Amino acid sequence: MRLRANGAEQVRIDGADLEVTFADGEEMRTGISAKFTREAVERAARRGTRVERLLHGRRPLFGLAFASPR
């Protein structure tokens, strides 16, 4: 899933102390629906991103990875 900017935008996310600027038409990937193990996520992160946080419920059937560019 992706979001595309309709015009230049500057977005502030207070809870993450983050400010991001998007050019007109620039896209941001907001989600990937796939099956991965924790090890696979960490391996993928070594290829250009860093896993900041990996969250899952009591049974790790579903998770959410927060990653950022290296």
DSSP file (Angstrom, degrees, kcal/mol; ACC not computed):
  #  RESIDUE AA STRUCTURE BP1 BP2  ACC     N-H-->O    O-->H-N    N-H-->O    O-->H-N    TCO  KAPPA ALPHA  PHI   PSI    X-CA   Y-CA   Z-CA
    1    1 A M              0   0    0      0, 0.0    29,-2.6     0, 0.0    30,-1.3   0.000 360.0 360.0 360.0 142.7    0.0    0.0    0.0
    2    2 A R  E     -A   29   0A   0     27,-0.3     2,-0.4    28,-0.2    27,-0.2  -0.952 360.0-144.2-137.5 155.7    1.2    3.5   -0.8
    3    3 A L  E     -A   28   0A   0     25,-2.3    25,-2.3    -2,-0.3     2,-0.4  -0.954  16.6-156.6-115.3 142.0    0.3    7.1   -0.3
    4    4 A R  E     -A   27   0A   0     -2,-0.4     2,-0.3    23,-0.2    23,-0.2  -0.978  18.4-121.8-122.5 131.6    1.0    9.7   -3.0
    5    5 A A        -     0   0    0     21,-2.5    20,-2.1    -2,-0.4     2,-1.0  -0.519  10.1-151.5 -72.1 130.8    1.3   13.4   -2.4
    6    6 A N  S    S-     0   0    0     -2,-0.3     2,-0.1    18,-0.2    18,-0.1  -0.694  78.7 -18.6 -97.6  76.3   -1.2   15.6   -4.3
    7    7 A G  S    S-     0   0    0     -2,-1.0    18,-0.2    16,-0.1     2,-0.1  -0.259 108.1 -45.0 105.1 161.8    1.2   18.6   -4.3
    8    8 A A        +     0   0    0     16,-0.1     2,-0.3    -2,-0.1    15,-0.2  -0.404  67.5 179.4 -64.0 136.5    4.2   19.4   -2.2
    9    9 A E  E     -B   22   0B   0     13,-2.4    13,-3.2    -2,-0.1     2,-0.4  -0.983  27.3-152.6-141.4 150.3    3.5   18.8    1.5
   10   10 A Q  E     -B   21   0B   0     -2,-0.3     2,-0.4    11,-0.2    11,-0.2  -0.997  21.0-166.7-122.1 126.3    5.3   19.0    4.8
   11   11 A V  E     -B   20   0B   0      9,-3.4     9,-2.9    -2,-0.4     2,-0.5  -0.938   6.8-160.6-120.2 132.6    4.0   16.5    7.5
   12   12 A R  E     -B   19   0B   0     -2,-0.4     2,-0.6     7,-0.2     7,-0.2  -0.951   4.2-168.1-113.6 130.3    4.8   16.6   11.2
   13   13 A I  E >>> -B   18   0B   0      5,-3.3     5,-1.8    -2,-0.5     3,-1.0  -0.887   5.7-172.1-115.4  96.0    4.3   13.5   13.4
   14   14 A D  G >45S+     0   0    0     -2,-0.6     3,-1.5     1,-0.3    -1,-0.2   0.881  79.7  58.1 -58.8 -43.6    4.6   14.8   16.9
   15   15 A G  G 345S+     0   0    0      1,-0.3    -1,-0.3     2,-0.1    -2,-0.0   0.765 115.5  37.0 -61.3 -25.0    4.6   11.4   18.7
   16   16 A A  G <45S-     0   0    0     -3,-1.0    -1,-0.3     2,-0.2    -2,-0.2   0.366 106.2-125.8-104.6   2.2    7.7   10.4   16.7
   17   17 A D  T <<5 +     0   0    0     -3,-1.5     2,-0.4    -4,-0.5    -3,-0.2   0.947  65.3 140.7  49.1  54.3    9.3   13.9   16.8
   18   18 A L  E   < -B   13   0B   0     -5,-1.8    -5,-3.3     2,-0.0     2,-0.4  -0.978  39.3-171.5-134.1 137.3    9.5   13.6   13.0
   19   19 A E  E     -B   12   0B   0     -2,-0.4     2,-0.4    -7,-0.2    -7,-0.2  -0.999  12.8-174.4-128.9 129.3    9.0   16.1   10.1
   20   20 A V  E     -B   11   0B   0     -9,-2.9    -9,-3.4    -2,-0.4     2,-0.4  -0.966  12.8-151.1-128.6 138.4    8.9   14.9    6.5
   21   21 A T  E     -B   10   0B   0     -2,-0.4     2,-0.4   -11,-0.2   -11,-0.2  -0.924  12.1-165.5-109.8 133.4    8.7   16.8    3.3
   22   22 A F  E     -B    9   0B   0    -13,-3.2   -13,-2.4    -2,-0.4     2,-0.1  -0.956  12.5-137.9-119.1 136.2    7.1   15.3    0.2
   23   23 A A    >   -     0   0    0     -2,-0.4     3,-2.3   -15,-0.2   -18,-0.3  -0.481  47.5 -74.9 -81.2 160.1    7.4   16.5   -3.4
   24   24 A D  T 3  S+     0   0    0      1,-0.3   -18,-0.2    -2,-0.1    -1,-0.1  -0.371 122.5   9.5 -55.8 126.2    4.3   16.6   -5.6
   25   25 A G  T 3  S+     0   0    0    -20,-2.1    -1,-0.3     1,-0.3   -19,-0.1   0.339  92.0 143.6  84.6  -7.3    3.6   13.0   -6.7
   26   26 A E    <   -     0   0    0     -3,-2.3   -21,-2.5   -22,-0.1     2,-0.3  -0.404  38.6-143.8 -67.8 142.2    6.1   11.5   -4.3
   27   27 A E  E     -A    4   0A   0    -23,-0.2     2,-0.4    -3,-0.1   -23,-0.2  -0.764  12.9-161.9-109.6 153.8    5.0    8.2   -2.8
   28   28 A M  E     -A    3   0A   0    -25,-2.3   -25,-2.3    -2,-0.3     2,-0.4  -0.996  22.2-129.5-131.1 127.3    5.5    6.6    0.6
   29   29 A R  E     +A    2   0A   0     -2,-0.4   -27,-0.3   -27,-0.2     3,-0.1  -0.634  27.3 177.7 -75.0 128.0    5.0    2.9    1.2
   30   30 A T        +     0   0    0    -29,-2.6     2,-0.3    -2,-0.4   -28,-0.2   0.534  57.1   3.2-110.5 -10.4    2.7    2.5    4.1
   31   31 A G        -     0   0    0    -30,-1.3     2,-0.4     2,-0.0    -1,-0.3  -0.950  44.1-158.5-173.0 151.9    2.4   -1.2    4.4
   32   32 A I        -     0   0    0     -2,-0.3     2,-0.8    -3,-0.1    -3,-0.0  -0.994  13.9-154.3-133.9 126.8    3.3   -4.6    3.1
   33   33 A S        +     0   0    0     -2,-0.4     2,-0.3     2,-0.0    -2,-0.0  -0.880  45.8 119.9-104.0 105.4    1.1   -7.6    3.7
   34   34 A A        -     0   0    0     -2,-0.8     2,-0.6     2,-0.0    -2,-0.1  -0.959  63.2-101.5-156.3 167.5    3.4  -10.7    3.7
   35   35 A K        +     0   0    0     -2,-0.3     2,-0.3    27,-0.1    27,-0.1  -0.893  48.6 155.7-103.9 119.7    4.5  -13.6    5.8
   36   36 A F        -     0   0    0     -2,-0.6     2,-0.2     4,-0.0    -2,-0.0  -0.972  36.3-130.7-137.3 150.7    7.9  -13.2    7.4
   37   37 A T     >  -     0   0    0     -2,-0.3     4,-2.0     1,-0.1     5,-0.2  -0.596  37.2-106.9 -88.5 164.3    9.7  -14.6   10.4
   38   38 A R  H  > S+     0   0    0      1,-0.2     4,-2.3    -2,-0.2     5,-0.2   0.903 122.9  53.9 -56.8 -41.0   11.5  -12.2   12.7
   39   39 A E  H  > S+     0   0    0      1,-0.2     4,-2.3     2,-0.2    -1,-0.2   0.892 106.3  51.4 -62.6 -39.9   14.8  -13.5   11.3
   40   40 A A  H  > S+     0   0    0      2,-0.2     4,-2.4     1,-0.2    -1,-0.2   0.886 109.3  50.4 -65.3 -38.6   13.7  -12.7    7.7
   41   41 A V  H  X S+     0   0    0     -4,-2.0     4,-2.0     2,-0.2    -2,-0.2   0.932 111.9  47.3 -64.2 -45.1   12.7   -9.1    8.7
   42   42 A E  H  X S+     0   0    0     -4,-2.3     4,-1.1     2,-0.2    -2,-0.2   0.876 111.6  50.9 -66.1 -36.7   16.1   -8.6   10.4
   43   43 A R  H >< S+     0   0    0     -4,-2.3     3,-0.5     1,-0.2     4,-0.3   0.929 110.5  49.0 -63.4 -45.3   17.9  -10.0    7.3
   44   44 A A  H >< S+     0   0    0     -4,-2.4     3,-1.5     1,-0.2     5,-0.3   0.864 105.7  58.4 -62.7 -35.7   16.0   -7.7    5.0
   45   45 A A  H >X S+     0   0    0     -4,-2.0     4,-1.7     1,-0.3     3,-0.5   0.805  93.5  65.6 -65.9 -28.7   16.8   -4.8    7.2
   46   46 A R  T << S+     0   0    0     -4,-1.1     2,-0.3    -3,-0.5    -1,-0.3   0.639  88.0  74.3 -68.3 -10.8   20.5   -5.3    6.7
   47   47 A R  T <4 S-     0   0    0     -3,-1.5    -1,-0.3    -4,-0.3    -2,-0.1  -0.272 132.6 -43.9 -98.1  46.4   20.0   -4.5    3.0
   48   48 A G  T <4 S+     0   0    0     -3,-0.5    22,-1.8     1,-0.4     2,-0.3   0.308 118.8  71.3 118.7  -9.4   19.6   -0.8    3.5
   49   49 A T  E  <  -C   69   0C   0     -4,-1.7     2,-0.4    -5,-0.3    -1,-0.4  -0.873  62.8-136.3-131.6 168.9   17.3   -0.2    6.4
   50   50 A R  E     -C   68   0C   0     18,-2.8    18,-2.0    -2,-0.3     2,-0.7  -0.992  21.1-127.4-125.9 127.6   17.4   -0.6   10.2
   51   51 A V  E     -C   67   0C   0     -2,-0.4    16,-0.3    16,-0.2     3,-0.1  -0.648  25.9-178.9 -74.4 116.1   14.6   -2.2   12.2
   52   52 A E  E     -     0   0C   0     14,-3.1     2,-0.3    -2,-0.7    15,-0.2   0.861  67.5  -6.4 -82.2 -39.6   13.8    0.3   14.9
   53   53 A R  E     -C   66   0C   0     13,-1.6    13,-3.2     2,-0.0     2,-0.5  -0.979  54.5-158.4-158.9 142.5   11.1   -1.7   16.6
   54   54 A L  E     -C   65   0C   0     -2,-0.3     2,-0.4    11,-0.2    11,-0.2  -0.977  18.7-172.4-128.6 117.2    9.3   -5.0   16.0
   55   55 A L  E     +C   64   0C   0      9,-2.9     9,-2.5    -2,-0.5     2,-0.3  -0.850  11.7 157.3-113.2 144.1    5.9   -5.4   17.7
   56   56 A H  E     -C   63   0C   0     -2,-0.4     7,-0.2     7,-0.2    -2,-0.0  -0.976  35.5-106.2-155.1 164.4    3.7   -8.5   17.9
   57   57 A G        -     0   0    0      5,-0.8    -1,-0.0     2,-0.4     0, 0.0   0.065  56.0 -73.4 -78.2-167.2    0.9   -9.8   20.1
   58   58 A R  S    S+     0   0    0      1,-0.2    -1,-0.0     2,-0.1    -2,-0.0   0.906 131.2  43.5 -58.3 -43.3    1.1  -12.7   22.6
   59   59 A R  S >  S-     0   0    0      1,-0.0     2,-3.0     3,-0.0     3,-0.7  -0.928  92.2-135.5-102.7 118.2    1.2  -15.2   19.7
   60   60 A P  T 3   +     0   0    0      0, 0.0     3,-0.1     0, 0.0    -2,-0.1  -0.164  68.8 119.2 -75.0  52.8    3.6  -13.8   17.1
   61   61 A L  T 3  S+     0   0    0     -2,-3.0     2,-0.4     1,-0.2    -5,-0.0   0.783  79.3  29.9 -82.7 -28.7    1.3  -14.6   14.1
   62   62 A F  S <  S+     0   0    0     -3,-0.7    -5,-0.8   -27,-0.1     2,-0.3  -0.975  73.9 171.6-130.7 143.9    1.1  -10.9   13.1
   63   63 A G  E     -C   56   0C   0     -2,-0.4     2,-0.4    -7,-0.2    -7,-0.2  -0.937  25.9-139.7-147.4 169.8    3.6   -8.2   13.6
   64   64 A L  E     -C   55   0C   0     -9,-2.5    -9,-2.9    -2,-0.3     2,-0.5  -0.985  16.7-160.8-135.3 121.5    4.5   -4.6   12.8
   65   65 A A  E     -C   54   0C   0     -2,-0.4     2,-0.6   -11,-0.2   -11,-0.2  -0.894   4.1-157.6-106.3 130.2    8.1   -3.6   11.9
   66   66 A F  E     +C   53   0C   0    -13,-3.2   -14,-3.1    -2,-0.5   -13,-1.6  -0.936  25.3 172.0-103.2 121.0    9.2    0.0   12.2
   67   67 A A  E     -C   51   0C   0     -2,-0.6   -16,-0.2   -16,-0.3   -18,-0.0  -0.908  16.6-167.2-131.3 156.2   12.2    0.6   10.0
   68   68 A S  E     -C   50   0C   0    -18,-2.0   -18,-2.8    -2,-0.3   -20,-0.0  -0.954  35.4 -89.9-137.9 158.3   14.3    3.6    8.8
   69   69 A P  E      C   49   0C   0      0, 0.0   -20,-0.3     0, 0.0   -21,-0.0  -0.326 360.0 360.0 -64.0 149.8   16.9    4.1    6.1
   70   70 A R              0   0    0    -22,-1.8   -21,-0.1   -24,-0.0   -22,-0.0   0.464 360.0 360.0 -77.4 360.0   20.5    3.5    7.2
